[in-house]
């Protein structure tokens, strides 16, 4: 299940039941960061934490995901 919400603190999240929430404010981000957030949350359906395995798995879909994570932190939710 996927839901789009206007969240104040997160760009996206994935529950233990693999329900993915995406922030409507993603529309304001560059396309590469939108893709990053979506793939980040989809990766959490496989790996539930931010371990090396998580980043390696995400890296199979995106080049240098940790750099994209740093870029995302430059944007603020309102």
Order of alpha helices (4+ residues) and beta strands (2+ residues): beta-beta-beta-alpha-alpha-alpha
